[in-house]
């Protein structure tokens, strides 16, 4: 895992980038933006949003040097005097990629951060973010008879819509990049990561752990029921065992994982077939042995549901021994679960 600490913002510029399909146009600043009075909030915005465990790198086939954003960023790192010019180039390129009708216009902020630390190496960083969704605040104004309120819209100082931090290290591999994309629920919103930045995940232990747990979750929740007769409790038990394996080991071994989690040969063979297909269809490259990332396990564990929902009356949380819960049907055809326990808390 990379050990990253952010430094101090040295310069900032703000541009406006619209939706090209709507012919919104762009508006570029010719001078740096004064941020001295809001530096505290700007730092808060960056520190609250960027998670530095999951990292990416620029890429482009067949040659990394053909990635426009890689070239713009490289030029700034080579000569900081080109900061304004290259920030405009980035804005023009983003405008060219903003063609889907659902992409919103917004301010594009480009900033330069000095004296960051990556694994104890002192280096600089370039940050970019786009503000698409504005928040409304009520401003209180003093009047001769008291106070009045006026609504104002602006950038939320707690949440970023889209952003990236590019650290000046490992240039030949596409730098190290952290991203934020809080509006990527729909396919058209992928333009930030794929079309504009042109990045791919850094294949480190975080990526490997995150990807494999995701594959295991999809197999258990979406596929296994098509081949085997399993109850929801059985599926939850498999999810719990998957997370338990990753929490209990420092190193992942695929064969050991399969034996401890799925146990039965038929289910193991089914998982291997699903895993191979998923990797092939989604162009995912994973090792069968890697160091486990604690941060990735924590992230995935939050979405591994261990709740058995029964109509609208009951939720059963299954965290441990599945043998303590039995399922059946009574003489009147009503379904039931029988739960065994030793202590009531």
Residue, then its C-alpha position, 0 to 999 in steps of 0.5 A: x500500500x502507498x503511504x501518501x500525505x498531501x502538501x500545500x496548495x501553491x496555485x489554483x485556476x478556475x475555468x468554466x466548461x459547458x456541455x458541447x452537445x448543448x453548445x454551452x461553450x467554455x470560458x477560460x481564466x487568463x490569470x491565477x485565481x486568488x484562494x487565500x481567503x478560502x484556502x481552509x475550505x479548499x483543503x477541507x474539500x480535498x482531504x474529505x473526498x480523496x481516498x488514497x488507497x485505491x489508485x489509478x494510472x494514465x493509459x492509452x493503447x497503443x502508446x501512453x504518450x498518445x493520452x492527451x491528459x498525460x501530455x498536459x500533466x507531464x508538461x506542467x510537471x516539466x515546466x510549471x510556467x505552463x500551468x495556465x496554458x495546460x489547464x486551458x488545454x485540459x478544459x478544451x479536451x474536457x469540453x470535447x468529451x462532454x457530449x452526452x446530454x446528461x452531462x452538466x456544465x460546471x466550474x473546472x478547478x485545476x490546482x498545484x500542490x507542493x511537497x506531498x509525500x509518497x512513501x517518504x519521497x517528497x514530490x508535487x501533485x496536480x489536482x483537478x475537479x469539476x463542480x457540477x451540482x451546486x448547493x443552496x445556502x441562505x445568506x443573512x443580510x442586515x437591514x434597517x429594521x432587522x434581517x432578511x434572507x437571500x439564497x445563494x448557490x455555490x460549490x459544496x465545501x464537503x463533497x466533490x462531484x468529480x476530481x483527481x489528484x496526479x502525483x509526480x511519480x512513476x511517470x513512465x507507467x502513467x503516474x499515480x492517480x487518486x480519483x473521485x466520481x460521485x456522479x458515476x451511477x449512469x454509463x454516460x457519467x463514465x466520461x470523466x474516468x474513461x473518456x477525459x482522464x483515460x485511466x485504469x486501476x493500479x494493479x496493487x493489493x488494493x485492486x486485487x482484493x477489491x476485484x476478487x471480493x467483487x467477483x465472489x459476491x456476484x457469483x454468490x448473489x447472482x449466479x449460484x442459485x441458477x445451478x444449486x438449490x440454496x436458501x438465502x441463509x446459505x447464500x449469506x453464509x457463503x458471503x460471510x465465509x468469503x469476508x472471514x477468509x480475507x479478514x483472517x489471512x494476510x495473503x490470498x491463495x485462490x485454491x485455499x479460498x475456494x476450499x474454505x468458502x465453497x468446500x463442495x467440488x461442484x460449487x468450486x468448479x462452478x465458481x472457477x467457470x464463472x470467475x474465468x468468464x468474468x475475467x475474460x468478459x470484463x478484461x480483468x487481470x488478477x493473480x491467484x496469489x496476492x497480499x490482502x489489502x485491509x482497506x479493500x476488505x473493509x470497503x467490500x465488507x460494507x456491501x456484503x449483505x448479511x441480512x435475511x429479510x422476511x416479508x415486511x415483518x422481520x430482518x434476521x442478521x446472520x453473522x456466524x454459524x448457519x447451523x443454528x438456523x433452520x428453515x421449514x413449512x408448517x402444516x398450514x403452509x406457512x414458512x418459518x425459520x427456527x433459531x437456536x441460541x445460548x444467550x439473549x443480550 
